[in-house]
Amino acid sequence: MLFRIWDCPTTTKSTLAKEAADEIAVLACEGLITTKQPGGYGRVWRLTPLGAEVIWPVIEENERNDE
């Protein structure tokens, strides 16, 4: 789910968010995703810097394997 949100941020009321509510709740509680944006909170789930740290090594490894 973390990669999916990184690739295509989803709204809080989307079908995906409803179907994966438990998983999204865990990701948010762990600080990996948030709806926070400059000036407050929005309606779109996005990765936090911590979430990016978690997925970045996997992305780099995939890129090396594609070469």
N, C-alpha and C positions, 0 to 999 in steps of 0.2 A: 504494500500500500504506500509506503514511503516513496518508492520510486515513481509510482503512479502520480502522486501528488506533486512530486518534483517536476515530472514531465508535463503534467497538465493540471494545474491547480483547480480544485473543485469547490463549488459553493457549499455552504453549510446545509442547504436544503435540497441538494441534488439527490438523484436516485442513488448514486454511488455512496454519498454520505449517509443516507438512510440505511442502505443495505450493509454498510461497513461501520455502523455507529460505534460498536464496541471497540473495534480496532482503532478507529480514529480517536476515540476517547483515550485509549492507552497512549497513543502517539502524542496527543496533546498533553496528557499528564506527565509524560516523560520529557516534555519540552522539545520534542522533535518537530512539531508543527504548531502553527498558531494562526489566528485570524487577526492578530495585531498588525496595525499599519500606522504610518505617520498620522498623528492626530486622533488616534483611538483604535477602535476595532471595526473590522469589516465583516463581509459575508463569504470570504474566500479563504479556504485552508491553504497555507503556504508553508514551506520548510523554514525552520529557524536556522541560525548559523550552526547550532548543534546538530540539527538534522542533516545539514549539508556535510558536516564533518563525518557523520556516520556513513553516508552513501558515497562520498568522494573516493575512498580507496577502492570500492567495488567498481566504480565507473572507470577509474584509471586502469585497473586490472583488465576490464573488458576491452578497453582501447588497446592495451598491449597485446591481448590475445587476437585482436582483429588485424594486427599488422602482419 
